[in-house]
Amino acid sequence: MAKKGRKYTEALSKIEPGKKYPLLEGVELVKKIAFEKFDATVELALNLNLDPRKAEQNLRGALVLPHGTGKEKRVLVFAKGEKAKEATDAGADFVGDDELIAKIQGGWFDFDVVVATPDMMASLGKIGRLLGPKGLMPNPKTGTVTMDIHKAVTEAKGGKITYRVDKNGNIQAVVGKVSFEPDKLAENIKLVIDTITKAKPSTVKGIYMKNAAISSTMGPGIDIAI
């Protein structure tokens, strides 16, 4: 809690305790109370009535934010031949196969998204333990194991995010930057909430989405009405 000093306390004092803010009002408030000296990231946190130990409730997926994340993502593609050329033409930052695997084994992680063609997945098993904990391992469910390399790279560059429920039933997602216009942030947030609402497993009983909150990188959470 060392970082949560005077500025954090001041920001927290501007949030009405117990109030669930309408989405646009909550977005305007998160922009108003952000105190970071940089263009802070805005995150959405959802508390869901899910038990990830049950396979059908281990929710994960991906979506493309209509207004992007505000961050330029460095995309690495594992592919060969024509698919490697397709990746380069689509704007991938790094394209290759075995030489990139060796580089990662040596401790290189200067990338944000990893895409691979299906035929490369057996080779990626060598670095699964390195990529997995960082959330970088390609997966068909998030569209990062695919033959449509052009689409995967374009989406990753254009605001695609992935989400996955944690062991406590929470999902956290980047939804933009503090500098975004309020309506654009609100539209990004609404799409994430709508997407996860539609992905509700049929085995969930009772309230599905228990709470939603937004915050800037170092700021306090603001509960929003859902």
Kinemage of the C-alpha trace (Angstrom):
@kinemage 1
@onewidth
@group {chain A} dominant
@subgroup {mainchain}
@vectorlist {calphas} color= white
{ca met a 1} P 0.000 0.000 0.000
{ca ala a 2} L 3.056 2.276 0.047
{ca lys a 3} L 2.220 3.853 -3.303
{ca lys a 4} L -1.317 4.732 -2.227
{ca gly a 5} L -0.442 7.996 -0.517
{ca arg a 6} L -1.957 11.472 -0.479
{ca lys a 7} L -2.971 11.585 -4.146
{ca tyr a 8} L -4.670 8.198 -3.942
{ca thr a 9} L -6.534 9.282 -0.776
{ca glu a 10} L -7.642 12.502 -2.469
{ca ala a 11} L -8.908 10.557 -5.482
{ca leu a 12} L -10.731 8.083 -3.247
{ca ser a 13} L -12.456 10.940 -1.378
{ca lys a 14} L -14.169 12.008 -4.613
{ca ile a 15} L -15.907 8.635 -4.979
{ca glu a 16} L -19.262 8.348 -3.214
{ca pro a 17} L -19.090 5.256 -0.943
{ca gly a 18} L -21.498 2.501 -1.912
{ca lys a 19} L -22.633 4.212 -5.105
{ca lys a 20} L -22.792 2.346 -8.391
{ca tyr a 21} L -22.248 4.997 -11.041
{ca pro a 22} L -23.961 4.995 -14.436
{ca leu a 23} L -21.346 3.989 -17.018
{ca leu a 24} L -20.711 7.391 -18.606
{ca glu a 25} L -20.674 9.134 -15.230
{ca gly a 26} L -18.194 6.568 -13.907
{ca val a 27} L -15.949 7.065 -16.945
{ca glu a 28} L -15.986 10.842 -16.506
{ca leu a 29} L -15.076 10.398 -12.844
{ca val a 30} L -12.178 8.017 -13.539
{ca lys a 31} L -10.765 10.622 -15.934
{ca lys a 32} L -11.286 13.432 -13.416
{ca ile a 33} L -9.569 11.737 -10.474
{ca ala a 34} L -6.667 10.136 -12.394
{ca phe a 35} L -3.484 11.542 -10.865
{ca glu a 36} L -0.779 9.684 -12.798
{ca lys a 37} L 1.801 11.853 -14.567
{ca phe a 38} L 1.441 9.699 -17.689
{ca asp a 39} L -1.464 8.694 -19.908
{ca ala a 40} L -2.748 6.005 -17.578
{ca thr a 41} L -4.412 2.815 -18.724
{ca val a 42} L -8.058 2.318 -17.767
{ca glu a 43} L -9.016 -1.174 -16.638
{ca leu a 44} L -12.353 -2.866 -16.152
{ca ala a 45} L -12.662 -5.447 -13.370
{ca leu a 46} L -15.616 -7.843 -13.296
{ca asn a 47} L -16.520 -10.122 -10.402
{ca leu a 48} L -18.452 -13.076 -11.805
{ca asn a 49} L -20.348 -15.972 -10.280
{ca leu a 50} L -18.049 -18.535 -11.880
{ca asp a 51} L -16.111 -21.554 -10.660
{ca pro a 52} L -13.114 -21.854 -13.024
{ca arg a 53} L -12.444 -25.374 -11.702
{ca lys a 54} L -15.417 -26.438 -13.819
{ca ala a 55} L -14.299 -26.673 -17.445
{ca glu a 56} L -17.431 -25.030 -18.857
{ca gln a 57} L -17.042 -22.076 -16.461
{ca asn a 58} L -13.336 -21.476 -17.174
{ca leu a 59} L -14.235 -18.500 -19.320
{ca arg a 60} L -11.730 -17.086 -21.796
{ca gly a 61} L -11.894 -15.372 -25.135
{ca ala a 62} L -10.996 -12.310 -27.141
{ca leu a 63} L -12.623 -9.270 -28.706
{ca val a 64} L -11.621 -6.183 -30.668
{ca leu a 65} L -12.317 -2.897 -28.895
{ca pro a 66} L -14.051 -0.402 -31.225
{ca his a 67} L -11.664 2.370 -30.185
{ca gly a 68} L -8.566 0.294 -29.464
{ca thr a 69} L -6.517 0.154 -26.277
{ca gly a 70} L -4.412 3.230 -26.879
{ca lys a 71} L -1.273 1.115 -26.843
{ca glu a 72} L 0.737 -0.004 -29.864
{ca lys a 73} L 1.200 -3.748 -29.492
{ca arg a 74} L 4.317 -5.574 -30.643
{ca val a 75} L 3.196 -8.721 -32.450
{ca leu a 76} L 5.360 -11.820 -32.841
{ca val a 77} L 4.308 -14.433 -35.389
{ca phe a 78} L 5.559 -18.009 -35.595
{ca ala a 79} L 5.097 -19.070 -39.201
{ca lys a 80} L 6.976 -20.365 -42.226
{ca gly a 81} L 6.939 -19.766 -45.976
{ca glu a 82} L 3.958 -17.909 -47.407
{ca lys a 83} L 2.385 -17.461 -43.966
{ca ala a 84} L 5.565 -15.770 -42.731
{ca lys a 85} L 5.359 -13.372 -45.683
{ca glu a 86} L 1.668 -12.784 -44.925
{ca ala a 87} L 2.609 -11.861 -41.339
{ca thr a 88} L 5.257 -9.407 -42.509
{ca asp a 89} L 2.881 -7.823 -45.015
{ca ala a 90} L 0.236 -7.449 -42.279
{ca gly a 91} L 2.671 -5.469 -40.115
{ca ala a 92} L 3.923 -8.058 -37.609
{ca asp a 93} L 6.941 -6.796 -35.656
{ca phe a 94} L 8.744 -10.148 -35.480
{ca val a 95} L 8.311 -13.157 -37.771
{ca gly a 96} L 10.167 -16.453 -37.689
{ca asp a 97} L 10.302 -19.959 -36.245
{ca asp a 98} L 13.160 -21.841 -34.576
{ca glu a 99} L 15.458 -18.826 -34.259
{ca leu a 100} L 12.766 -16.914 -32.331
{ca ile a 101} L 12.124 -19.910 -30.095
{ca ala a 102} L 15.838 -19.984 -29.236
{ca lys a 103} L 15.780 -16.241 -28.574
{ca ile a 104} L 12.877 -16.625 -26.113
{ca gln a 105} L 14.659 -19.516 -24.412
{ca gly a 106} L 17.499 -17.041 -23.910
{ca gly a 107} L 15.232 -14.634 -22.038
{ca trp a 108} L 13.897 -12.335 -24.775
{ca phe a 109} L 10.339 -11.050 -24.256
{ca asp a 110} L 10.138 -7.732 -26.120
{ca phe a 111} L 6.661 -8.428 -27.533
{ca asp a 112} L 3.032 -8.202 -26.395
{ca val a 113} L 1.125 -10.723 -28.527
{ca val a 114} L 2.111 -14.089 -29.998
{ca val a 115} L 0.360 -15.545 -33.042
{ca ala a 116} L 1.147 -18.930 -34.608
{ca thr a 117} L 0.033 -21.136 -37.460
{ca pro a 118} L -1.232 -24.561 -36.286
{ca asp a 119} L 1.813 -26.379 -37.684
{ca met a 120} L 4.094 -24.375 -35.371
{ca met a 121} L 2.370 -25.368 -32.127
{ca ala a 122} L 4.374 -28.586 -31.630
{ca ser a 123} L 7.592 -26.546 -31.733
{ca leu a 124} L 6.169 -23.986 -29.303
{ca gly a 125} L 5.832 -26.744 -26.708
{ca lys a 126} L 9.499 -26.074 -25.923
{ca ile a 127} L 8.645 -22.604 -24.615
{ca gly a 128} L 5.163 -23.229 -23.256
{ca arg a 129} L 6.393 -22.884 -19.679
{ca leu a 130} L 7.923 -19.514 -20.557
{ca leu a 131} L 5.007 -18.084 -22.524
{ca gly a 132} L 2.140 -19.572 -20.492
{ca pro a 133} L 2.650 -17.740 -17.166
{ca lys a 134} L 2.910 -14.443 -19.046
{ca gly a 135} L -0.372 -15.065 -20.883
{ca leu a 136} L 1.457 -15.145 -24.225
{ca met a 137} L 0.905 -18.742 -25.356
{ca pro a 138} L -1.122 -18.802 -28.598
{ca asn a 139} L -4.568 -20.349 -28.245
{ca pro a 140} L -7.329 -21.150 -30.775
{ca lys a 141} L -9.951 -19.740 -28.362
{ca thr a 142} L -8.400 -16.295 -28.594
{ca gly a 143} L -7.777 -16.462 -32.332
{ca thr a 144} L -3.992 -16.538 -31.972
{ca val a 145} L -3.591 -20.045 -33.438
{ca thr a 146} L -4.860 -19.592 -36.950
{ca met a 147} L -4.155 -19.840 -40.668
{ca asp a 148} L -5.656 -16.377 -41.153
{ca ile a 149} L -2.460 -14.631 -40.092
{ca his a 150} L -3.365 -11.335 -41.742
{ca lys a 151} L -6.565 -11.042 -39.705
{ca ala a 152} L -4.839 -12.057 -36.443
{ca val a 153} L -2.055 -9.493 -36.854
{ca thr a 154} L -4.420 -6.731 -37.973
{ca glu a 155} L -6.730 -7.313 -35.007
{ca ala a 156} L -3.849 -7.459 -32.518
{ca lys a 157} L -2.559 -4.155 -33.869
{ca gly a 158} L -6.039 -2.656 -33.942
{ca gly a 159} L -7.212 -3.122 -30.370
{ca lys a 160} L -7.808 -6.807 -29.791
{ca ile a 161} L -7.780 -7.853 -26.141
{ca thr a 162} L -7.991 -11.262 -24.505
{ca tyr a 163} L -9.698 -12.083 -21.234
{ca arg a 164} L -9.661 -15.015 -18.857
{ca val a 165} L -11.368 -15.640 -15.547
{ca asp a 166} L -9.007 -16.068 -12.581
{ca lys a 167} L -9.365 -18.585 -9.753
{ca asn a 168} L -11.586 -16.168 -7.807
{ca gly a 169} L -14.046 -15.592 -10.627
{ca asn a 170} L -12.649 -12.204 -11.687
{ca ile a 171} L -11.877 -10.891 -15.151
{ca gln a 172} L -9.699 -7.835 -15.716
{ca ala a 173} L -9.473 -6.136 -19.092
{ca val a 174} L -7.711 -3.088 -20.484
{ca val a 175} L -10.348 -0.795 -22.010
{ca gly a 176} L -8.355 2.271 -23.086
{ca lys a 177} L -6.470 5.279 -21.786
{ca val a 178} L -7.409 8.190 -19.518
{ca ser a 179} L -6.912 10.499 -22.530
{ca phe a 180} L -9.765 8.816 -24.444
{ca glu a 181} L -13.009 10.742 -24.915
{ca pro a 182} L -15.595 9.599 -22.317
{ca asp a 183} L -17.989 8.193 -24.911
{ca lys a 184} L -15.236 6.146 -26.560
{ca leu a 185} L -14.132 4.666 -23.237
{ca ala a 186} L -17.769 3.911 -22.411
{ca glu a 187} L -18.274 2.132 -25.751
{ca asn a 188} L -15.175 -0.007 -25.184
{ca ile a 189} L -16.360 -0.934 -21.688
{ca lys a 190} L -19.892 -1.697 -22.859
{ca leu a 191} L -18.610 -4.083 -25.532
{ca val a 192} L -16.530 -6.014 -22.980
{ca ile a 193} L -19.475 -6.283 -20.573
{ca asp a 194} L -21.877 -7.303 -23.379
{ca thr a 195} L -19.427 -9.906 -24.727
{ca ile a 196} L -18.870 -11.508 -21.337
{ca thr a 197} L -22.595 -11.379 -20.558
{ca lys a 198} L -23.337 -13.288 -23.775
{ca ala a 199} L -20.642 -15.832 -22.868
{ca lys a 200} L -22.448 -16.787 -19.637
{ca pro a 201} L -22.187 -20.577 -19.184
{ca ser a 202} L -25.564 -22.334 -19.051
{ca thr a 203} L -24.572 -24.028 -15.778
{ca val a 204} L -24.395 -20.729 -13.854
{ca lys a 205} L -27.323 -20.233 -11.479
{ca gly a 206} L -28.349 -16.968 -9.838
{ca ile a 207} L -26.611 -13.625 -10.381
{ca tyr a 208} L -23.883 -13.957 -13.006
{ca met a 209} L -22.173 -10.563 -12.979
{ca lys a 210} L -21.883 -9.561 -9.331
{ca asn a 211} L -19.868 -6.373 -9.632
{ca ala a 212} L -18.088 -4.172 -12.159
{ca ala a 213} L -15.515 -1.475 -11.459
{ca ile a 214} L -13.221 0.750 -13.482
{ca ser a 215} L -9.934 2.350 -12.458
{ca ser a 216} L -6.863 4.051 -13.843
{ca thr a 217} L -3.428 2.439 -13.455
{ca met a 218} L -2.771 3.640 -9.900
{ca gly a 219} L -6.226 4.979 -8.985
{ca pro a 220} L -9.041 3.613 -6.819
{ca gly a 221} L -11.873 1.538 -8.268
{ca ile a 222} L -15.208 3.100 -9.202
{ca asp a 223} L -18.177 0.739 -9.109
{ca ile a 224} L -20.421 1.012 -12.143
{ca ala a 225} L -24.040 -0.029 -12.554
{ca ile a 226} L -24.538 -3.028 -14.851
